[in-house]
Amino acid sequence: MAAHPKGPMIAPSILSADFAHLADEADAVRGADWLHVDVMDAHFVPNLTLGLPIVESLLKATNIPLDCHLMIENPERWAPPYAEAGAYNVTFHAEATDNPVAVARDIRAAGAKAGLSIKPNTPLDPYLEILREFDTLLVMSVEPGFGGQKFMPEVLEKARRVRNLVDSGELTLLVEIDGGINMDTVEAAAEAGVDCFVAGSAVYGADDPSVAVEKLRSRALHSSPHLAI
């Protein structure tokens, strides 16, 4: 995956969409780069959301690449099937496995990009040496498990550190951020070097989700020289 995408990437989170009309909600954000799908198992996080059958249905309903964020235990078992189903990017949590490299390789072997996510209080340093095995680093800017939380700006230092490694040629991956992204916080995240911005209520709570996607992209581009088209 290219270290420098052509402009900011916006990934609307369907956790904030109307679950009774997911195909329509996907269609409402046709200009998005990815569609972010939060998979929660009520074990790794205290909430229960979507699973593989919904992802398989979404793949038939939209051409937007699916960005599956697995907030689950045992990604060794459960992550590869999402790749096999056709998800574009499959991200799991560093805290959920003792062997993240093996999981990443299995995801890639199954045909998807592999992402690693870290919680706000999880240090970055133990994972720096293995990031070359990944296509995406997903920095959580809220505690995973629920939508609508406030943005935690202190996590941006992680994004800055990885951005520097990408810009220096030491890593080739996308920096993604998830949690509390809106028209205000997207600028700070972009300044920190983020490539891809997950946004839930800022998109699906807007009168026109497609317009919200373009506004977020414009705000991010204004604040991020590394994302200049």
N, C-alpha and C positions, 0 to 999 in steps of 0.2 A: 504494500500500500504506500502511496506517495506520502512523503513527510509534509508536503505543502499542497493542500487541496486548492482548487481554483475558487477561492472565496470562502467565507464562513459557511459551515454546514449547520443546518437547523434540523433537529430531530424531535418533532412533536411526540409527546408521551400520551399514549392512548389510555393510561391510567386515569387521565382527566377527561376522557371522552365519555359519551353515552354508550354504555355497554350493550344496550338493546339495539343499537344501530351502528355497529362497528364498521361495517362496509361503507356506510354513508360518511362516517367520521373520517375514515381513511381518505375517501374521495374529496373531503373538504379541505385537505392539506396537500393537494396534488403537487404544489411547488416545493414541498419539503425534500430534503436530501435523503433522510432516513425516516422510518417510522419506529419510534422507540417503544418496545413492548416489555413491561415489567412483569416478570414471572416470580411470584412469591409462594412459598410452601407452608407458611405458618409454623415453621421450625427455625430456619435461619433468621427470619424476621417474623414478627407477630401478626402478620397479615396474610391473607390468602387471595390470590388474584387469578390471573390467566395461566393456562397451561398449553401443552403441545397441540391439542385439538383446535383450540382457538387460533393458534399461530398457523396451523395448516389451512384453516378456513380463510384467514387474512391473506395468505399467500395467493389464494385464488381470486381474491377481491381487489387486490391493488398491485401496481407495478413498482411502488415505492419499496426500496430495499428495507428489509426488516432488521432492526437492531435490537436483538433480544438480550435483555439484562436479567440474568438469572440470580435472584436473591434466594438461593436454595442450598440445602445441605447436599452432600454427595454429588458434586458436579461431575466427578469421574463417570458416574452412571448416566446422569441426566442431560449433560451438555451436548454430547455428540448427536443425539437424535434431533435436536433443533437444527444443527448444521445439515444433517441428512435430509430434513424436511424441506430445506431451501432457504433458511435464514441467511442473510448476507453476513452479519456480524453477530457472534455469540460471545457474550461477556459473562464471566463468573467472578465470584469474590475470592480474593487472596485468602481471606480469613476462613474460607469454607473447605480448604484442602491442604494437605501436607505436600502435595506434588503438583503445583500449578503448571510446571513445564509439560508434564505428561498430559494434562488435560488440554492445554493449548495445542499440543501436537495432534491429539485425537480430533479436536475440533477442525483443525486445518486439513487433516487427512479426510475428514468427512465433507469437505468442500466449502467451509466458511472461513471468514476472518476470525481471529481469536482476540478477545479483549480481556484485560484484567482490571477489576475494580477494587478500590480500597476505600474503606470507611473513613470518615473525617478524623478519627483519633488513631488510625493505623499509620505508623511511620512509613515513609517511602523507602528509606535506606535498605531494609532487608530485601527489597525486590528490584533494586536498580540493576543488579547483575543479570537478571532473567528477562528484563523488558525486551531484549532483542528477539525473544521468542514470540512476541505479541505484535499485533497490528494496531491495537488501541489500548490506551490507558484511560480508564474511566475514573475520574476523581469525583467522589461524592461530596457535595457541598451541603448536604443535610444528612441526618441519620436515615439509613435505608429502611423502607417499610411502609411509609405513608407519603402521600402527596400533600402539597400545600404548606410545607414548612418554610421557615425563613432561611435565607442564604447565609452560609457561614464563610465570611471572607478570608478567615485565617487559612483555609485550605488552598488558597491560590498560590502559596509558596511552593506547593508540590507541582503545580502546573508550570510555574516559572522554571523550576529546576529541570524538569523534563524537556520543556521548550528549548532551554539552553543546550541540552544534550542532542536534541534533534537538529538544531541549527548548526551545531559544531560537527555534525556528521556521525556522531557516536551512536545514535539511534535513528531508526526509520519507523515511526509510528504516529498515529493521530492522538492528540490530547483531547479528550472529551470531558464534559462536566455535566453533572446531573444534580438538580436540587435547588429550588428557589430562583430559577433563571426567569427574569422578566425584562422589561424595557430598560430598567435601571441597572440591574446587576449584570446583564450581558456585556456591558461596556467594560466593567472591571475584569470580568473573566477574559474578554478578548485582549485587553491590555496585558494580562498575565501570560498570554500565549496559547490560549485554548483554540482548537480548530473546530470542534463540533459541540453544539449547545443543545442540550435536552431541555425542552420547555413543555410544561403541562398546562396549568391553568392560564398562563400567559397567552397560549394559543387557543385552547378550547374554551376558555372563558371569554374570549373576544367575540364581538358581534360578527366578525368575518375572520375565521381562522386562517384563511389563505393570505389575507392582508397582514395579519399578525406575524406570519412566517416571514414575509418580505420586510416588515418593519424591524424585526429582530435581526435579520441578516444585514440590513442597512446599518443598524446601530453597531453591530459587531465589526463590520468592515471599517466604519469610521474610526474605531478605537484600536485597530490591530494592523499595523504595517505588514506583519508577516503573512496576512491573509489577502493582501492586495491582489486583485485579479490581473 
